[in-house]
Amino acid sequence: MQSGRRTVPRLDRETGGRGSEPRKPAFGDKYGKDQTGFLRTPSQNGYRRTFGSVTNCFYLDYFIIFAEFSAMTEQNLAHFDADDFLLNFWQKSPLLIRQAIPDFVCPLSPDELAGLACEDYSESRLVLEKYGAKPWELRHGPFTDEHFAALPDTHWTLLVQDVDKYDADVNALLDYFRFLPSWLLDDIMVSYAVTEGSVGPHTDQYDVFLLQASGQRRWQVDRSTDYDRTSLHDTDLNILQQFSPTDEWTLEPGDILYLPPGTPHHGMAVGECMTFSVGLRAPEATQLIDELLQDGMDIEPTFFREVKTNATHCHGEISIDSRDSIYRMLKQHLTQLMQASDEWLGKYLTRPKPGLEPVQSGDPIDIAGLRSRYRAGDRLHIALGTRIAWAKADDGNYRLFADGNRFNFAAPQLDQVRLLGMAKEFTQPQLDQWIDSDRFASILIALINQGSIQFESP
């Protein structure tokens, strides 16, 4: 399968190495996967989900879930009721789901994770609670085999961001979370820890589902709302100085622990283990305003001219009337921007992280080439890591957003919008009714040429 993203070396699963010569896997080798594996490049400058506190976060707490097309890749968590979860637990209370994915087999080995952490285009970190230069030492990748060989036997953790953007098997786990809007999902961070490995008690300002992938991890959670928010001094991480857990669980492979934003928690490895952290987006309000202003740069500017004053005012004083006039102007301008740029949110929510932008696979394709490959049996699928969403516009038509770009659809084309916006791959029966439409084909071509949709030969 052709990929629009840089690949890491292919892993021969029979031998454990890159070539035909057998070798014994060793933690830290720069292993890749086969052609279903690492397909995208991350970035050291991406929107990093870090430990600790972030203020002024804007939480997205509304959902529009369409049953149509969801069965295309539907995976349901066991022992879990999505409606009950959204009503009673979402952004309210922790929830432990035992055997949410029964008989779970980790799709990623420690060697493969370490290999990704050795690549200069991945975003990785090592946390050493003990035996480092100082307590809770934080190191940033890329790492080398020598780095891993020098690590102690206990009390360290390796973390790699956005693994779902490189690995198709890890990416497939997102199908279990289709009860949430796709644009709300940020990434899957994978952590590998040795005995007593931990990143310390802390809070995160985003929702997270913690899937135990291999081994065991002991989680402690503080459900109280009046906890001490003071952090330790002289550490690289925002670790709580005081932590008083109200609950404690040991998670096995297939168990999932949901934590709402701001919940103090502490995870400790019971022997070697791997945990997949499915993190949701929590953009800051200031970031959203900045995006809105950038998108509205072409809007006719508003000037402050309404000055209420009189001859008795004090020179240099900012009067209450003047202040209120300026604030009123700002509110009016922001309202105008939101009304004139109703698509900015869709473009923002689907914009790739820096370094993870889609890359065209092969030469640009035209309508004739599209139909030729389609009729030859080549399959189309959403590229790994592509962000896609759609919305109904005020004029009754529809907007499809893919990797930060907008595509317009007329109201009668709702089925086309839903197909492109909700499927992960497309079969011939699904596309047969529209492939001869020049309008639909042109949008499909644009999505292919920007790398959001890819061909796969049979």
LOFI-996811 format. One line per field, with one value per residue (C-alpha): residue in three letters; x, y, z negated. Coordinates in pm, 1 decimal, always signed. Example, Ala and Ser with C-alpha at 12.3 -4.5 7.8 and 13.67 -1.06 7.14 Angstrom:
<pts>
type	ala; ser
u	+1230.0; +1367.0
v	-450.0; -106.0
w	-780.0; -714.0
</pts>
This chain:
<pts>
type	met; gln; ser; gly; arg; arg; thr; val; pro; arg; leu; asp; arg; glu; thr; gly; gly; arg; gly; ser; glu; pro; arg; lys; pro; ala; phe; gly; asp; lys; tyr; gly; lys; asp; gln; thr; gly; phe; leu; arg; thr; pro; ser; gln; asn; gly; tyr; arg; arg; thr; phe; gly; ser; val; thr; asn; cys; phe; tyr; leu; asp; tyr; phe; ile; ile; phe; ala; glu; phe; ser; ala; met; thr; glu; gln; asn; leu; ala; his; phe; asp; ala; asp; asp; phe; leu; leu; asn; phe; trp; gln; lys; ser; pro; leu; leu; ile; arg; gln; ala; ile; pro; asp; phe; val; cys; pro; leu; ser; pro; asp; glu; leu; ala; gly; leu; ala; cys; glu; asp; tyr; ser; glu; ser; arg; leu; val; leu; glu; lys; tyr; gly; ala; lys; pro; trp; glu; leu; arg; his; gly; pro; phe; thr; asp; glu; his; phe; ala; ala; leu; pro; asp; thr; his; trp; thr; leu; leu; val; gln; asp; val; asp; lys; tyr; asp; ala; asp; val; asn; ala; leu; leu; asp; tyr; phe; arg; phe; leu; pro; ser; trp; leu; leu; asp; asp; ile; met; val; ser; tyr; ala; val; thr; glu; gly; ser; val; gly; pro; his; thr; asp; gln; tyr; asp; val; phe; leu; leu; gln; ala; ser; gly; gln; arg; arg; trp; gln; val; asp; arg; ser; thr; asp; tyr; asp; arg; thr; ser; leu; his; asp; thr; asp; leu; asn; ile; leu; gln; gln; phe; ser; pro; thr; asp; glu; trp; thr; leu; glu; pro; gly; asp; ile; leu; tyr; leu; pro; pro; gly; thr; pro; his; his; gly; met; ala; val; gly; glu; cys; met; thr; phe; ser; val; gly; leu; arg; ala; pro; glu; ala; thr; gln; leu; ile; asp; glu; leu; leu; gln; asp; gly; met; asp; ile; glu; pro; thr; phe; phe; arg; glu; val; lys; thr; asn; ala; thr; his; cys; his; gly; glu; ile; ser; ile; asp; ser; arg; asp; ser; ile; tyr; arg; met; leu; lys; gln; his; leu; thr; gln; leu; met; gln; ala; ser; asp; glu; trp; leu; gly; lys; tyr; leu; thr; arg; pro; lys; pro; gly; leu; glu; pro; val; gln; ser; gly; asp; pro; ile; asp; ile; ala; gly; leu; arg; ser; arg; tyr; arg; ala; gly; asp; arg; leu; his; ile; ala; leu; gly; thr; arg; ile; ala; trp; ala; lys; ala; asp; asp; gly; asn; tyr; arg; leu; phe; ala; asp; gly; asn; arg; phe; asn; phe; ala; ala; pro; gln; leu; asp; gln; val; arg; leu; leu; gly; met; ala; lys; glu; phe; thr; gln; pro; gln; leu; asp; gln; trp; ile; asp; ser; asp; arg; phe; ala; ser; ile; leu; ile; ala; leu; ile; asn; gln; gly; ser; ile; gln; phe; glu; ser; pro
u	+0.0; +132.9; +154.1; +151.7; +377.0; +738.8; +784.3; +1024.9; +1216.1; +1010.1; +1000.6; +1024.2; +795.7; +933.2; +1291.0; +1240.6; +1476.1; +1482.9; +1625.7; +1630.3; +1893.9; +1738.8; +1812.4; +1694.5; +1484.4; +1646.4; +1472.7; +1589.4; +1638.8; +1495.0; +1220.7; +942.4; +638.4; +524.5; +329.0; +34.0; +264.2; +425.5; +292.3; +313.5; +581.6; +533.2; +690.1; +890.1; +687.6; +344.9; +64.8; +214.8; -11.5; +201.1; +162.2; +38.1; -197.2; -321.5; -553.6; -839.3; -921.2; -1230.3; -1407.8; -1618.4; -1909.1; -2171.0; -2220.0; -2406.1; -2379.6; -2503.7; -2594.0; -2563.5; -2225.5; -2095.5; -2130.5; -1862.3; -1589.7; -1799.8; -1628.3; -1808.1; -1652.3; -1775.6; -1949.7; -2006.2; -2316.7; -2226.1; -2549.1; -2510.8; -2145.0; -2215.3; -2497.4; -2340.7; -1961.5; -1842.0; -1638.3; -1786.6; -1643.3; -1381.5; -1504.9; -1328.1; -1437.8; -1312.0; -1237.5; -1365.6; -1176.2; -1185.8; -885.9; -691.1; -355.4; -118.7; -57.2; +279.6; +592.5; +829.6; +1097.9; +876.8; +792.7; +1158.7; +1245.3; +999.3; +1146.8; +1487.1; +1364.0; +1438.8; +1088.4; +902.8; +804.6; +922.3; +1018.2; +1183.2; +1088.7; +1324.7; +1183.2; +1511.0; +1871.1; +1875.7; +2055.1; +1776.6; +1441.7; +1178.5; +1427.3; +1268.1; +1459.8; +1344.5; +1409.9; +1521.3; +1703.2; +1963.3; +2023.1; +2294.7; +2043.1; +1821.7; +2112.8; +2220.8; +1880.2; +1831.7; +1625.7; +1336.7; +1157.8; +1154.1; +893.8; +912.8; +632.5; +569.8; +301.0; +70.2; +141.9; -197.8; -58.4; +212.9; +65.2; -252.0; -311.8; -294.6; -507.2; -777.2; -832.6; -996.5; -1292.4; -1390.7; -1448.6; -1684.0; -1947.7; -1745.2; -1698.5; -1381.5; -1261.7; -1260.0; -997.7; -642.2; -401.5; -297.6; +9.7; +184.5; +389.7; +622.3; +729.8; +950.4; +880.3; +768.9; +782.9; +564.7; +531.4; +414.0; +75.3; -59.0; -365.4; -440.4; -672.5; -829.2; -1041.4; -844.8; -915.0; -630.2; -622.5; -398.7; -224.6; +14.7; +127.3; -29.4; -46.2; -175.3; -379.9; -463.3; -725.9; -843.2; -1211.8; -1218.3; -1250.1; -1067.9; -726.6; -401.9; -287.7; +65.2; +333.3; +676.3; +961.5; +1278.2; +1127.0; +1075.3; +714.4; +411.1; +382.8; +143.2; +318.9; +34.6; -171.7; -444.6; -608.5; -967.0; -960.2; -703.8; -724.3; -481.1; -554.7; -508.0; -480.2; -812.7; -920.5; -992.2; -992.1; -1166.2; -1055.5; -1228.4; -1021.6; -853.5; -867.1; -554.0; -415.7; -101.6; -14.2; +263.7; +388.4; +359.9; +645.4; +694.8; +379.3; +240.9; -49.0; -231.8; -357.9; -645.9; -644.4; -912.4; -863.4; -897.7; -808.6; -755.5; -1005.3; -722.4; -605.8; -954.5; -982.5; -643.7; -753.4; -1076.3; -888.3; -639.0; -921.7; -1096.7; -799.8; -982.9; -1288.7; -1324.6; -1156.4; -1351.2; -1213.9; -1271.6; -1419.4; -1693.0; -1537.3; -1769.6; -1600.5; -1651.1; -1444.7; -1414.2; -1244.1; -904.0; -625.3; -486.2; -788.6; -951.2; -1310.7; -1565.3; -1766.3; -1461.1; -1377.2; -1732.5; -1731.4; -1412.2; -1542.0; -1868.1; -1674.8; -1469.2; -1779.4; -1943.3; -1630.9; -1598.6; -1965.7; -1913.5; -1611.6; -1800.7; -2093.8; -1876.4; -1635.2; -1867.4; -1621.7; -1320.6; -1405.3; -1420.2; -1086.1; -930.8; -1064.3; -932.7; -599.8; -310.0; -42.4; +279.7; +484.0; +179.3; +38.9; -90.0; +149.4; +39.3; +106.5; +247.1; +166.2; -148.3; -453.1; -729.0; -1087.4; -986.9; -717.9; -955.0; -1220.7; -964.2; -810.5; -1151.4; -1284.0; -960.5; -1055.3; -823.0; -971.5; -989.6; -942.1; -890.1; -516.5; -389.6; -423.2; -639.1; -878.5; -1218.9; -1542.4; -1851.8; -2119.5; -2441.4; -2400.8; -2647.4; -2753.4; -2870.1; -2576.4; -2293.8; -1924.4; -1675.8; -1345.5; -1038.9; -694.6; -773.3; -934.3; -1300.5; -1513.3; -1866.5; -2163.8; -2520.9; -2804.1; -2907.5; -2552.4; -2584.7; -2526.9; -2198.7; -2089.7; -2171.1; -1987.9; -1669.7; -1696.6; -1762.6; -1618.0; -1258.8; -1257.4; -1485.0; -1620.2; -1729.5; -2100.3; -2075.2; -1914.8; -2082.5; -2376.5; -2155.9; -1829.2; -1966.2; -2062.5; -1796.9; -1866.3; -1820.7; -1521.7; -1351.1; -1379.6; -1255.3; -958.5; -878.6; -882.7; -656.8; -415.1; -379.2; -309.9; -624.8; -754.7; -531.2; -555.3; -474.9; -426.6; -605.4
v	+0.0; +341.0; +585.2; +960.3; +961.8; +870.2; +508.9; +359.6; +41.7; -265.7; -531.0; -894.7; -1054.5; -1402.5; -1308.9; -999.9; -797.2; -585.8; -844.0; -1217.1; -1291.6; -1410.3; -1208.8; -1187.5; -879.6; -643.2; -350.0; -32.4; -167.1; +61.3; -174.7; -78.1; -266.2; -411.2; -212.3; -173.5; -9.5; +324.9; +551.7; +909.1; +1137.5; +1312.4; +1637.7; +1762.3; +2082.8; +1914.3; +2002.7; +1808.3; +1664.2; +1710.4; +1628.2; +1896.7; +2187.6; +2395.3; +2685.7; +2841.2; +2516.9; +2501.2; +2166.6; +2032.1; +1854.9; +1810.5; +1519.9; +1453.1; +1083.8; +942.4; +573.5; +557.5; +439.6; +374.4; +1.9; +24.0; -4.6; -49.1; -187.1; -176.5; -176.4; -464.0; -403.4; -43.4; +163.6; +475.2; +659.4; +596.1; +698.0; +1029.1; +1107.1; +1006.4; +992.7; +1208.3; +1498.7; +1416.0; +1104.4; +831.8; +500.9; +164.3; -72.7; -422.9; -621.2; -344.7; -523.8; -894.4; -1112.0; -802.1; -863.1; -567.5; -472.6; -315.5; -462.2; -274.7; -310.5; -142.1; +141.9; +189.6; +183.0; +463.1; +660.4; +634.3; +810.1; +1180.9; +1260.3; +1107.7; +1282.2; +1073.9; +1118.9; +924.3; +983.9; +857.2; +880.0; +754.3; +697.2; +994.9; +1327.0; +1436.6; +1301.1; +1279.8; +1357.4; +1422.6; +1341.4; +1415.4; +1191.9; +1088.2; +818.3; +558.4; +196.6; +321.9; +539.4; +239.3; +12.0; +256.5; +273.5; +124.5; -187.4; -1.6; +333.6; +463.4; +512.3; +566.5; +768.5; +819.5; +1055.4; +1008.7; +640.1; +609.5; +827.0; +570.9; +231.7; +98.2; -160.7; +104.3; +340.6; +72.6; +97.6; +436.6; +248.0; +153.6; +522.9; +605.0; +705.7; +1029.9; +1268.9; +1184.5; +1545.7; +1526.5; +1249.8; +1381.4; +1090.5; +760.7; +801.2; +473.7; +426.6; +142.6; +114.9; -116.0; -214.8; +89.9; +305.0; +614.3; +979.5; +1077.0; +1188.7; +1464.9; +1603.7; +1644.0; +1905.1; +1673.5; +1359.3; +1038.1; +666.4; +454.6; +113.9; -143.4; -306.1; -551.2; -634.5; -468.5; -112.2; +2.6; +321.0; +549.3; +821.1; +1109.3; +1184.4; +1486.8; +1837.2; +2021.8; +1859.3; +2050.4; +2175.6; +2262.5; +2105.3; +1977.5; +2220.8; +2157.1; +1886.4; +1875.9; +1761.6; +1913.4; +1653.0; +1703.5; +1765.7; +1607.4; +1317.2; +1139.2; +868.5; +769.3; +469.0; +213.1; -48.7; -282.0; -295.6; -604.7; -616.6; -508.5; -299.3; +70.7; +352.0; +675.5; +995.6; +1332.9; +1652.6; +1767.6; +1431.2; +1363.3; +1020.8; +813.5; +503.2; +266.2; -30.4; -371.7; -526.2; -438.7; -304.9; -96.5; +149.3; +316.6; +663.9; +773.1; +1147.3; +1392.8; +1748.2; +2041.0; +2359.4; +2672.3; +2954.2; +3192.9; +2951.3; +2934.0; +3313.4; +3340.9; +3091.9; +3286.1; +3613.3; +3460.1; +3316.7; +3654.8; +3858.6; +3936.0; +4074.9; +4452.7; +4599.9; +4769.0; +5096.7; +5248.3; +5592.0; +5615.2; +5828.3; +5956.7; +6240.4; +6596.1; +6903.3; +6822.3; +6484.1; +6426.5; +6421.7; +6063.9; +5897.1; +5595.0; +5664.6; +5395.6; +5508.0; +5477.0; +5136.2; +5011.8; +5145.0; +4956.1; +4633.2; +4671.3; +4714.7; +4401.3; +4193.0; +4315.2; +4239.2; +3886.1; +3823.7; +3949.9; +3722.6; +3415.3; +3490.8; +3565.8; +3277.0; +2993.2; +2740.3; +2837.3; +2585.6; +2294.2; +2389.1; +2430.1; +2101.9; +1901.8; +2078.2; +1830.7; +1885.6; +2036.5; +1759.1; +1536.4; +1709.6; +1479.8; +1415.4; +1328.6; +967.6; +946.4; +1176.4; +1393.1; +1213.9; +1346.5; +1234.4; +988.3; +838.0; +814.7; +627.6; +403.9; +290.9; +259.4; +32.8; -168.9; -262.8; -35.5; +41.3; +382.4; +443.3; +732.8; +783.7; +690.1; +985.4; +1198.3; +1427.1; +1457.9; +1621.4; +1778.9; +2029.7; +2180.1; +2544.3; +2824.4; +2818.9; +2457.0; +2317.1; +2110.1; +2158.9; +1874.1; +1946.0; +1730.1; +1804.3; +2174.8; +2224.5; +2286.7; +2121.0; +2235.5; +2005.6; +2094.0; +1989.3; +1689.3; +1549.8; +1469.8; +1097.0; +1174.5; +1396.5; +1130.3; +862.5; +1067.6; +1201.0; +876.7; +582.1; +462.5; +278.1; +278.1; -20.2; -17.3; -56.2; +256.8; +467.5; +321.9; +560.9; +871.9; +796.2; +924.1; +1258.9; +1510.8; +1718.7; +1426.1; +1294.8; +1635.5; +1647.9; +1290.4; +1382.8; +1684.8; +1463.5; +1209.4; +1470.7; +1632.5; +1291.0; +1259.8; +962.4; +695.5; +417.0; +59.6; -193.5; -528.0
w	+0.0; +92.9; -190.4; -187.5; -491.1; -548.4; -653.4; -901.7; -816.7; -747.2; -1017.2; -915.8; -1172.6; -1107.9; -1193.8; -1407.0; -1191.6; -878.4; -644.2; -589.9; -851.6; -1180.1; -1487.3; -1845.5; -1923.0; -2170.3; -2335.0; -2167.3; -1815.4; -1549.5; -1447.3; -1214.5; -1092.0; -765.8; -508.0; -742.4; -993.8; -1053.4; -782.3; -906.4; -1041.8; -1375.6; -1479.8; -1771.9; -1729.8; -1744.5; -1983.8; -2270.0; -2537.3; -2848.1; -3212.9; -3442.9; -3445.2; -3155.1; -3229.6; -3033.1; -2854.3; -2639.5; -2664.4; -2382.0; -2547.2; -2280.4; -2046.9; -1724.1; -1651.1; -1322.5; -1318.8; -939.9; -815.0; -1167.1; -1109.0; -840.3; -1103.7; -1415.2; -1722.1; -2053.2; -2396.5; -2610.6; -2942.9; -2836.5; -2762.1; -2563.0; -2644.3; -3016.4; -3000.3; -2827.2; -3068.4; -3398.6; -3365.3; -3074.6; -3221.1; -3561.4; -3718.6; -3660.8; -3524.7; -3527.5; -3248.8; -3315.5; -2998.0; -2774.1; -2494.9; -2586.8; -2500.3; -2403.0; -2237.0; -2225.7; -1860.0; -1935.8; -2092.1; -2324.7; -2057.2; -1798.0; -2034.4; -2120.3; -1751.5; -1687.1; -1976.8; -1806.3; -1491.9; -1466.6; -1343.9; -1640.1; -1961.0; -2253.3; -2616.3; -2895.6; -3259.3; -3530.1; -3880.1; -4027.1; -3922.0; -3687.1; -3717.4; -3953.8; -4074.7; -3801.4; -3526.0; -3185.4; -2867.1; -2513.0; -2211.8; -1964.8; -2155.6; -2063.6; -2154.4; -2387.4; -2574.4; -2641.8; -2733.0; -3003.8; -3174.1; -3522.8; -3586.1; -3752.4; -3786.3; -3427.1; -3154.8; -2778.6; -2615.5; -2243.4; -2109.5; -1810.0; -1758.8; -1588.8; -1307.9; -1227.8; -1304.4; -1142.6; -1415.1; -1685.7; -1475.1; -1447.1; -1823.3; -1765.6; -1615.9; -1971.2; -2042.9; -1756.3; -2011.6; -2022.8; -1728.1; -1537.5; -1551.6; -1931.2; -1937.5; -1959.8; -1959.0; -2112.5; -2328.4; -2409.2; -2722.8; -2813.0; -3175.7; -3376.5; -3736.8; -3938.8; -3627.7; -3665.7; -3569.1; -3916.3; -4049.8; -3828.3; -3653.5; -3283.6; -3138.7; -2883.9; -2888.3; -2855.7; -2818.4; -2958.1; -2789.4; -2952.2; -2656.3; -2823.9; -3174.6; -3477.2; -3599.3; -3936.4; -3917.3; -4207.5; -4163.0; -4379.3; -4318.3; -4548.8; -4407.0; -4686.3; -4646.5; -4696.8; -4355.4; -4467.3; -4247.1; -4342.4; -4294.4; -4094.7; -3872.9; -3497.3; -3538.0; -3707.6; -3981.7; -4270.3; -4600.2; -4795.2; -4661.7; -4858.6; -4645.5; -4706.6; -4471.4; -4360.3; -4084.6; -3911.7; -3540.0; -3323.1; -2941.4; -2791.1; -3091.7; -3035.9; -3290.1; -3189.9; -3363.0; -3319.7; -3300.8; -3619.6; -3797.2; -4006.5; -3917.3; -3952.1; -3749.2; -3855.5; -3654.9; -3820.4; -3628.3; -3261.5; -3099.0; -2813.2; -2835.3; -2546.3; -2633.7; -2409.1; -2465.9; -2361.5; -2247.4; -2486.1; -2298.2; -2504.7; -2457.1; -2369.3; -2099.9; -1949.6; -1947.3; -1777.6; -1510.7; -1457.4; -1418.3; -1174.8; -966.2; -960.5; -837.9; -512.6; -689.9; -660.8; -970.0; -1245.4; -1381.7; -1722.8; -1669.7; -1932.1; -2206.0; -2475.6; -2658.7; -2774.9; -2846.3; -3216.8; -3172.4; -3330.2; -3075.1; -3047.0; -3205.4; -3037.5; -3127.6; -3200.3; -2896.0; -2669.4; -2810.4; -2757.8; -2401.5; -2318.0; -2473.4; -2281.2; -1956.5; -2026.8; -2096.3; -1776.6; -1574.1; -1713.2; -1638.3; -1283.8; -1241.2; -1357.3; -1127.9; -825.1; -880.8; -976.1; -836.1; -1049.2; -1320.9; -1077.2; -926.0; -1269.8; -1409.9; -1113.3; -1070.5; -1109.5; -1367.6; -1231.4; -1074.6; -1024.9; -718.7; -441.4; -156.2; +194.3; +287.5; +641.0; +930.9; +926.7; +1060.0; +1287.0; +1348.6; +1620.5; +1398.8; +1103.8; +1298.4; +1466.9; +1137.8; +975.6; +1250.6; +1238.2; +883.0; +686.7; +345.8; +182.4; -188.0; -426.4; -482.1; -824.7; -1061.5; -830.2; -1015.2; -853.1; -970.5; -821.3; -913.3; -784.4; -684.0; -751.1; -385.5; -413.4; -218.4; -364.1; -426.5; -435.9; -610.1; -554.2; -695.1; -727.1; -385.0; -301.6; -33.4; +52.9; +110.2; +202.0; -27.7; +189.4; +155.4; -215.0; -158.3; +18.7; -269.3; -525.9; -331.2; -297.4; -650.9; -834.9; -641.5; -667.0; -337.1; -35.6; +154.6; +517.3; +431.2; +215.8; +489.0; +799.5; +777.2; +767.8; +945.1; +1278.2; +1124.8; +1225.7; +915.0; +676.1; +870.3; +858.5; +478.5; +452.8; +672.7; +454.2; +144.6; +316.0; +445.4; +102.0; -53.3; -266.0; -63.1; +87.4; +343.0; +254.9; +533.1; +492.8
</pts>
